[in-house]
Amino acid sequence: MIVAIRNQLKQKLSPESFRSVGLCWWYGKFYVPRRIASTVVRRSAIVHGPPSGLVDQLRRVNLFAPTAMCRIMTKYGSDKGNSWHNYTTIYSELFRDLRDRPLRIFELGLGRDHPDLAESIGVDGLAGASLRGWREIFPNSVVFGADIDRSILFAEDRIQTFYCDQLDSEAIRDLWAQPALVDEMDIIVEDGLHTFEGNASFLAGSLGQVRPGGFYSIEDILSKDLEKWHQHLPSYAIQYPNCDFALLELPNTFNDFDNNMLIIRKRS
């Protein structure tokens, strides 16, 4: 019944009106009930990694409590906090003191809206949604993005996007050689090809672009790949001794498939 109603609305409404209806439904179905219930209900991430202040901080986050960042990202069509994922609860804690600073933020993976392409966000997705969300969350910052799909690259106020194939080390070097991207980043989010090989490739070529005190995150780590990350985490900690690592499994009623992430903080 719900699917049938949704399809009818999609046919009759403009894309903007359809997204507005969906947002209202999300508020009533998810956001408001969770805000109320989170006063008594608590869910914490399972956090793996060498002992650090970062690991301790992330263990204190209540994943059940939606945040203002969840609202903003969902408004633009991002899935970072719409119930399928709840990364925005983590980001809200990590970035709470950074919102008014003039940051440089980069995200790999714009959200391809072609269902026949790998890692597509599907026919209802909106390419660039997360970049627009970051722009609103950080009003004094500039936002950069990259994707392998050249057809969805775009430029808007305080947003620039570039081509990158994250499995190609030369393409990654070319990306960071772009004049706009030469300076270090405060935040890098990797939401591209959700494979261990893709994650490791971009991490190797990009962690050096994070400035001291900055963050690097990998989203949508497949649950089946967690064991690989457990095996490699100690070697990463040795390879990058100036960084704190935290591998998070985020309990989620709706998603036990890929609601996992890696957070890296480069020490100042």
N, C-alpha and C positions, 0 to 999 in steps of 0.2 A: 504494500500500500504506500509506504513512504517513498520507495523508489519510483513508483508510478506518478505520484504527486510531484516529486522532484523533476522528473522528465517533462511533465506537462508545463511546469513553471519555466523550465529552461527553454522550451519551445516558444512560449508566449511572451516572455520578458526579454528586455535588452540585457546584454551581459552585465552592465552596471547594476541594473535592478535585481538581476538574479543573484549577484554577489551580495547585495544589500540584504535580501531576504535570507540568504544563507547565514550572514553574519548575525542577524536578529535571532535566527534559530539557534545558533551556537551560543549566544548570550543566555538564552532561556534554558537550553538543554544542558550546557556544560559550565559556562563561566559563573553565573550567579549561584547555582547549586553548590559548585565546588568552593566558591568564596565563603559561603555560609558554613559548609561542612568542615572546611579546613580549620575552623576554630577548635574542633575537637578531634579531627582525623589527621593523622600524620603518616607520610610515607617518605622513606629516605632512600637515597641511592646506595647501591653496593659499590663501594669505591676501592679500587686496587691501585697499589703503587707504593714506592718507597715512602717512609714517614716524612711528612712535610706539613707546613701550615696550609698548603693548598688542599691536601687530602682531608685534613681535619675540617676545613671550612666547608667543603662540598658535602661532607657527611652530615652537616647540620641543616642542610636545605630541606624544607618541606616540599616535596614534589607534588603534593596534592593541592597546594594553594596556587591558583593561577595569579598572574601578575599583570601590571600595566603593559609590560613588554609582550605578553601573550596576546593582549587585545590589539596592540598595534600590528604585530606580525600577521595575525589572523585577518585583520581588516584589509591588508594588502594582498591576501591570498597565499601567504606562506604557511607551511605546515609545521613550523618550528614549535608552535605552542597551541595547536588547534585540537588537541586530544590524541591524535595519532602519535605525535611526539610531544615531549614536554621539556625541550631544551631551554626554552625561554625562562623557566624557573631557575635553571642553573645560571644562565647569562645574567639574569636580574641580580643575583647575588654577586657574581664576579665583577660586573660593570657598574654597580650602583653608584660609585663615587666618580665615575668617568663621564657622565652624560653631558655635562656642559663644557667639557674640554675640547680643544681643537684637534681631534684625532685623525689618523689615517686608518681606514678600515677596508679590508679586502675580503671578498668571498669568491671562491671557485665554485662554479656551477650556478647558472642563472635560472635553472628550471625550464628545461626544454618542453615545449607544449606539443611535441610531435609524438603520438603514442607509439609509433613504429621505431623510435630511436631508444637506445639503451639509456636507462635512468631517466626516462621521461616522467614529467609530473602529470601526464594524462590530459585528456581533452578539457578538463575544468581548470587546469593549472594556469598560472599567469607568470610568464617569464619576467624575471627582474623583481618579483614580489619582495624577496628578502632585502634586496638592495634599497628599495624604497622604504621598507620598514626601518632599516638601519639609519637611513637619512633622517627619518622623523625622530627616532629614539635619541640620536646624537645630532642636535640641531647646529652645532658649530663644527662639524666634521666633514671630511670629504670621503666618499665611498667609491671603491673600485670593485670591478668584478671581471671574471673571465669564464669562457666556455669554449668547448670544441666546436659548437654549432655557430658558425659565423652569421647565420641568418637572423639570430636573435640578439646580436650585439646592438647596443644603443647608447646614447648619451643624453643626459638630462641635467638639470641644475644639481651640482655637487655629486654627480654620478658619471663615471667613465667605465667603459667595458672593453675588453681585449680578448683576442684569440689565445687559447692554450690547449694543447693536448697533454694531459698530465702523465701519460705513459711515455712521453718523449722528453728526455732530459734536455735536449737542445731547445725544444719549444719552451720549456720552463725557463731556461737561461735567457732566451729571447724575450720572454714575458717580463722578467725582472730588469731587463736592459731598457725597457721602454722609458723615455724621459720622465713621464708622470709617476713611474713606479720605482725609480732609483732609490729614493729615500725610504728608510725603514718604515714598517707598519706597526701600529699599536695593537691591532687585532687582525688575525687571519683566520678565516673560517673555511674549512675544506668540506664542501657539500657537492662534490663532483661524482666521479665514478666510484661506486660503493663496493670496491673490492680491496682486499689487503694489498695487492700489488699496486693498484692505483694510489691508495693512501700512502704507502711507503715511498713510492716514486716522488710524489709531490712534496711529501715531508722532507725528503733528502735534499730536494732542490730549493726549499722555501723557508725552512725554519730559521735560516740565517738572516732572513729579511725581517724578522721580528726584533723590535728594539728592546733593550733592557726594560723590564717591568711590564712587557706586553704579553699577549696571549695568542696561542695557536690552538685551534680546536678541529677535530675531525668528527663529523656527524654521520649518523646512519651506519654505524659499524654493524655488520650482520652478526646475529647471535651465533651463527655457525663458525664465524671467524674469531670469536673471542679467545679461543684457546691459542691461536697464532699470536694474538696480541699479548697474552699472558707470557708466552715463551720469549717474545722479543722485547718486552718492556725492560727487563734488567739490562740488556745490552744497550738500549737507547739511553737509559739513565747514565751508563758509563760513557757512552759516546758524546753525550751532551751534559757534562757535569754542572753547567750553569743553569740548568732547567729543572723544574719540578714537573713530574708526570702523574696524571691521575686517569685511570681507565674506569669509566662509569657504566654500570648496568642500571637502567632506570625502570623500576617496576611500573607497568602500565597495563591497565585492564584491557585496553584496546589493541595493544601491539607488543607481542613478544618476539617479533621478527627482526627488527633492526633499531630498536630504541636504546642504542648504546652510543657512547661517545668517548673520545680521548681529549683531555684538556692538558695543555702544556703552558706553564708560566715561566717565562725567562726572568731569572732573578736580576734585580737592579744592580 
